[in-house]
Amino acid sequence: MAMNETYTASAPSRDEIDALDGFTLIEFGTDWCGHCRAAQAPLASVLAGKQLRHLKIEDGPGRPLGRSFRVKLWPTLILMRNGEELGRVVRPTSAQPIEALLRNIEGATNG
């Protein structure tokens, strides 16, 4: 799957997220956030060629999905598998922490 380019304002419910099969990378942030924009190039380089569901969710005050994950800073990347959080990265500035997060996929499939 390709990386999503824009944050969607129409977020799924937490129940819908928890019901997703397989691996999902959820990215919380906004299009106007400088930290979010800075993370896009490293994120794109890591996701290139990966078969991974990527949900890019616009977050902010009163947004229930972000609050259910206790998101405080943007961007926050959360790796899920079958409704369970495997790990998260907050405000990545390079590809390295994103790569480390996605190594949880290998651990979850081998373990």
Buried (B, 14 or more C-beta within 10 A) or exposed (E): EEBBEEBEEEBBEBEEBBEBEEBBBBBBBBEEBEBBEBBBEBBBEBBEEBEBBBBBBBBEEEBEBBEEBEBEEBBBBBBBBEBEEBBBBBBBEEBEBBBEBBEBBEEBEEE
